[in-house]
Amino acid sequence: TSGSSRLRHLFLARSTSLAQRPPWSDMAPTPIAAFLLLLASCFAPAAGNAAAAPVSPEEVEALAADDECEVTSAEGHCALSAAQLRAKVREHKAAAKEPEEEVEAEGPAESSEGSDDEGELSEEGEDAEAESLLAAPVFNAECFAFTGGTCATSSCDAWRNAQCSLAKCVCSGCAGADGKCYEQKNKLVAKRFYLTNGKYDKYKMYFQRMSAFDQMKTTKMWSTYNMEQDLFDLYEIPGEKDGKKAYFLSSSKWPESVIGFKATTGTAMSPFGTYAVDLAGKASVLDTWGPSSVMLHLCSLGPKSSYPGAIQVGAVMAGKTVWAYLHHGSWLVYGSVTSPGEGGYWIPEPALPADLELPLCE
C-alpha cells in the first residue's frame, strides 16, 4: 500500500543518512539507529520491486538532523531545530495536498450542478412537447377536432366543451356529430371494402389521383389496376345529429381524404356533386358547409330489398339530405336532393358487419 511504501522509504532514507557519515567520525550508532538499519535491511527487497514516491531532500535532512540530536542529546538546541524542521516538512506536505482536495471537492459539485441543469432542461422540453401535442388539433378520419362552431366575434358555446383557435371552436379530443367534444376517437367499423353501384353493377366508386375538381368517379377496371384507390374505410363518429349517427367514409389509401358533398357551382346540370375532401382543409372557417357535408348519413335498403346489403350515402346540405348517385351519360358521382333510385344504391364488398345497425332508407 502507499502507507507502507512511504514508511519503507523513510527507513531507507534514514539508513542512508547514517551510511553517509564521514569515515573519520568516531560517533557510535545509537540503539535506535541500529534498529532502523535492521528494519531497512528487511524492507530493502520490497523496495526494489515496487515503484515508490521519492523522498524529499528536506525529509532526508530532517532525519539526519534527528540522528545528530540523538548523539548530542545534551544540546537542547539541536533537538529543537530538528523538531522545527519536521514541522516545516509537514506544513509543506499539507500545503501541497490542499489544492488537490479542493479540486476533488469542487469537481463533483460542478458536475452535479450541470447534470441537474440538464435534467431540468430535459424535463422542461418534454413537458413543452407534450403540451404542444395536446394543444394541436387533429383533422383526419380517426379524429376530427373541428366542431363547426366559430369564435371570430364571440366565444365558443359552453355546451361544445371546445376552445377557440384561429377563430374556430376546436376540441382537444374529437368532435362529434352533434358538434360537442368527446375524448374517444372515431370507431373504425369496416375497412378495405368496395362500393359497387346498384344500377351499373360493373362500376365501382373510387378516389381520383388527379382531377380538376376532385370529384368522385366510377370505373369498371379490375381492382388490381386501380392501385387501391377504390378501397374505403368506414368510421363511426360519436354523438348523434337529429337522432341519427354520422360516419366518415374515407379512402383506405389516403386516410386524410373522405367523401363529401359540395355544390357544383354551374359546372354540371346537377346542383350537387360528391367529392374527395381533405379534412385539414375542411376545418377552414371559409368552408361554406362545415363538417355536416362530410359527416355522412348512411341508411340500409334492408334484407327484403332486391339489393341485399346495399346502402345509400348522403349528407345534410341546406336543410336537405343530398344522396350520392350515378346517372346516365357520366361516370362522375353527383348528389340528388330527391330519391336517387337504383343509381343511388351502393353495395359494399365485402358486406358491412352484421352488428352495424343502420336505419332503413325511406
TAGI-V452220 format. One record per run of one state. SS is the DSSP state (alpha for helix, beta for strand, coil for the rest). FROM is the first residue (numbers start at 1). LEN is the number of residues. Records with the same first field share a line. If there is no record, write none. Layout:
BEGIN
SS=FROM-LEN, FROM-LEN
END
This chain:
BEGIN
coil=1-1, 20-11, 50-7, 72-4, 136-3, 140-4, 145-1, 151-7, 161-2, 166-2, 171-3, 176-5, 183-4, 198-6, 207-8, 216-1, 220-3, 227-5, 242-2, 252-5, 264-8, 283-7, 294-2, 301-9, 318-2, 327-5, 337-4, 345-1, 350-9, 361-2
alpha=2-18, 31-19, 57-15, 76-60, 158-3, 223-4, 279-4, 290-4, 341-4
beta=139-1, 144-1, 146-5, 163-3, 168-3, 174-2, 181-2, 187-11, 204-3, 215-1, 217-3, 232-10, 244-8, 257-7, 272-7, 296-5, 310-8, 320-7, 332-5, 346-4, 359-2
END
